[in-house]
Amino acid sequence: MDHVDYILEQWRRERPELDVTAMGVIGRVSRLSLAYLKPMERTFARFGLNFAKFDVLATLRRSGAPYCLSTGALMTATMVASGTMTNRIDRLEADGLVTRSVNPDDSRSFLVALTPEGLALINRVVEAHVETQAALLAGLNAEEIEQLNALLSKALLVAGSA
């Protein structure tokens, strides 16, 4: 039994008329997310980053050469608000990991690009990040990982968060 089972048992005892099945799934997904975030944050910290900085750098890196996106595209890809993105870009720019320039196609917007230092850093960090994530799933075999991935993908689609 995990902690969520304990909570569900309490609800079933106190409110037996409620079907708390969904509470179990969502509770586990939430707890799992938190459990995964801690070791990933430790990995990022080894490189002087946090999740927010990693998110922007990784988004730029996976966009492909020239590793440059508009602030709007970054906000869409990272699902953060304008003020949050501005803060992230300011910090990364101060660290020398990205540059910001006026978009030649739209002078009202900016383009954000990885610097050579930013590219080198994110290439190292993403390798460590992939290792951390693999270690987090080490207790599952390949078939279980495939099943979990398929079910979580389906759940995201159903929830409208794909």
C-alpha positions, 0 to 999 in steps of 0.5 A: 500500500502506498500513501494514496491507498491510506487516504482512499481507505479513510475516504471510503470509511468516512464517505462510503457512498463516494467513488474515489477511484479518480482521486487515487489516480490523480493523487498518485500522478500528483505525488509522482510528479513531485517525487520526480521533480526533486531529483531533476532539480538536483541535476539542474542545480549541479549546472547552476540552473533550476527547472525554469531556466532549463525549460527555456534552454531546452526549448531553444535547443530542441527547436533546432539550429539556429536555436532561436525563437520569438518570445511568443513561441517560447511562451507557447512552448513552455506554457508560461505568461509573458511576465514569467517569460520576461523574467526567465529571459532576463536571468538567462541573458544576465548569465550569458546563456541567451541573447535577445534581439528585435525580431526583424519580421516584427519590430514589436517582438523579440527573438531569443537565441542560445549563445555558444555558452548556452548551447554547450551548457544545455547539451551537457545538462540534457545528457545528465537530465536524461540519465536522471529520468532513466534512473527514476524509471529503473524499477519499471521494465520496458513494457511497463514504461510503454504501457505507462507512457500510453496511459498517461498520454491518453489521460492528457488527451482526455484532460485536454492538456495535450 
